[in-house]
Amino acid sequence: MPDKKLGRPTTPVEVATADSSATTRRPNAARMTGASVHLSLAGEIGLRIVRGDYPPGTILPNEAKWSQVFDVSRSAVREAIKMLMAKGLLSSRPKIGSWVEPKERWNLLDRDVLGWYVASPDRESFLRAVQELRHMIEPEATALAAARRSEAQMEAISQALRDMDQATSLQQRTEADARFHIAILHASGNDLLVPLGVLIESALNHLFAHVTREEDDLQYVIKLHENIEKSVRLQRPNMARNAVRKLLANTDHIIARWSR
């Protein structure tokens, strides 16, 4: 494992190297081309890390190996590694190479990392983690929104609800659903919640897309959202807090039913 003081592996013996089966190109993978080759490569390596192909402490293949596996330039490999380092997934040292950082150092609110989680076998626990985060944030944030929202912020919340109700596709509905909750975070008036709302938007979109497929009574879910909108519009914080808790409880039930 990487040494905490030096930020590098203590000895080569203590750190696993990538398994050869994990460093092969998928048979159906298209050749990476174009100006964004490094983005595609970062996505491929990042997904492999998140789904557990490369456990924390694993030393990854060198530039030459990645270049050969994916038929890309070494400069594209370097840019991809830099991206993954910026997201907290990797560290790198000259003469040692790149290794996978412990999970607690990963930026789990990064949009790309969230997307890789959704595509990984661990998606179920990811959805539960997102739901736990919502329980911690949304009831109080909505109570604040009820007390502090402006007319313009209220209109953004109401418009998102209308769009959700009038949506004709799953994508339209989940996008409107996410906008509804993000608009409430903005209306809370807490500056620390505003950037957090942008960061968790991707996670909320993934959660809503999954949950929507499981809903038996769409109108009931719309009604739960209407109750939230009404409580914020009438500026009743306690009512808003309870309305959000009812919505989250319903989502909990759907996730639990899906995971049986």
N, C-alpha and C positions, 0 to 999 in steps of 0.2 A: 504494500500500500504506500501511497506517497507520504513522505515525511512531513509532519505538520510544520516544522520550523523551516526546512529548506524548500518545501513545496515540490519535492521530487521523490521518486522511489528510493528507499534506503539501499537496497541491493537488487540486482536483476533477479535473484532467486526468489525474492519475496513478492514479486509482481507477476501475475499471469500474463501470458501473451495471447493474442487473439487466436482462437481456434481456426484451423484452415477452412472448416465448413462454413464459418461465418464470414470469410473473406472471399467468397465466390460471388460472382454476379448472377442475379436471378436469370433463369433461362428466357423469361418473357420480357426482361427489362429492355427498354428502348435505349439506343445509344444516345448519350447526352451531348447535345450540340447547342450552339447559339451563345449569346452574350451572358446568359444566366446559368452556364454550366455549373458554376460553383454553388449556386442555390440548389440545383437539383442534387448535386453530390452531397451537400450538407444535409439535405432532407433524407437521403438514403442512409447515410451514416447515422444521423440523429435518430431515425426510426429504429435502427438496429440496436443502438444504445438503450433507448427507452424500453424496448420490448425485451431486453435482457440478453441479447446475443453477446454483448461485451459487458460483463459485470464491472462494478467499480474496482479500480486498481488495474484493470487490463491495459497492457500496452498495445496500442493499435498498430496496424501495418504502417510502414514508412511511405513516403511520398511515391517512391518508385512502384511499390506494390499497388497502391490505390490507383495510380495512373494506369497501370497495366490492367487491373480488374475492370475499370470502368472506361478505358480507352479515352482518357482525358489528359490534359496537360498537367504538369506538376504545379504550375502557377494556379490552376483551378483547384487543385488539391489543397494548396496552401491557403487560398481564400476560404475554402470550405472549413478547414480546421480552425481558422481565425473566427469564423462565425460561431462555430460550436464552442469555442473557448469563451466568446462573449456571452453566450447563453449559460455558461457555468458547467457545461457537460464535460469539458476537457481541460487539461493543463498540458503544457509542453515544455521540454527542456532540450537544449542542444546535446547531442550525443546519446540522448535517452529516447527521445521521441515524444509522442502524445499518449496520454493515458486517461482513462475515464475517471472523473471525479466522483466522490461519494454523492449519493442522491440528494442529501440535504444541502449541497452546494448548487444544485441545478436551479435555474430560474423557472420554476413551475408555472409562473404566470405569463411566460413568454408565449405569444400566439403560436409560433412554430412548435414549441415543446408540447403545448396543449394538443395541437393537431396530431403529433406523433403518439401521444398517449391514447387518443381516441382510436387510432389505427392499431394499437397494440392489444395483445390478449388480456391486458390488465384493465380494459376499459370499464368494467363493472366497478372496480374499486375507485377508479378515477371519477366516475359519475357520483359515487357516494361522497367522495371528498369535496366535489363541487357543491353538492347539496348541503354538506356540513358548513361550508363557507357561507352559503346563502342564509342558513339559519342564524349564523353569528352576525351577519351584516344587515340583511334586508329589513327585519322588523323595526329595528331602531332607526335605520336610515329613512324608512318610510314615515315613521313618526316625526322625524325631523322635517321631512318634506312637507308633511301636513301643517306643520307650524310655520315654516319659512318660505314655502314656494311662492314664486312670482306668478303673475298672470301668464306670461310667456312660457314659463316652465310648465304651468298647468296645461296649457294648450298642447305642448309637446307630448305630455303624458296622455291626454285625451285623444290626440291624433293617432298615437301608436295603438291605443285600444281600438279605435275605429278601423284602422288598417288590419289589425289582427282579426277582427270580426268579419271584415269584408274580403279577406284573403282567399284566393282561389287555388293556392298550391301550398304544399308543405313548406317550401322554402320561403314564400312570402309570409306565411304565418309565423314561422320561427324567427325570422328577421324582425317582424313587428313585435313579437313577444320579447325579444332581447332589448329592442329599443324602448319598450315600455319600462322595463326594470332599470335600464341605464339612465333613462330620463328622470326616474325617481331619485337615483343616486345623485344626479346633478342638482336636483331640486332640494336636496338635503341641506345645501349651503355649507357643507363641510369640505374644505379644500383638499383634505387628504383622501376623501372618498371619490373625488372626481377622477384623478388618474387611476385609482384602483378600478373604477367602473370601466374605463377603457381597457385595462389589462384583462379583466375577467369576462369581457364581452364574448371573446372567442369560446371560453368555457361554457358560458350560458347558452350560446348558440348550439353547441354540441349537445348539451343536456336537453334543451328544448326539442331539438330535432329527434332525439331518441324518445323522449316522453310523449311527444305528439303522436307517434306511431302507435302508442299503447292506449291512448285515450278512447274510452267507449262512449263518453258523453261530452262532446265538444262544447255544447251550450252550457253545461255545468261549469266547465273550466273558464269559459268566457264570463260567466256570472261571478266567479271568484275574482277575476280581474276587475270587473265592473265595481265590485264592492271596495276594492282597493282604490280605484280611481275616485269613487264617490267620497270616501273618507278623506282623501287628500284635498279634493275640491272643497269639501265642507270644513276643512282645517280642523279635523278631529284626530289628534295624535293617537289616543288609546284605541279608537276604532280602527285606525290605519294599521297599527301594530297587530291587532287581532286578525284583521282581514288577511294580512300577509302570512301570518302563522297558519291560517286555514288553507291557504293556497299551498304552502310548503308541505303541510301534512298530507294533502292530496297527492302531491308529487312523490312524497315518501312512499305512500301506498302503492303507487304505480311502479316505482323502481323495485320495491320489495316483491311485487307480483311478477315482474319481469325476470327477477333473478332466481325464482324458484326452480 
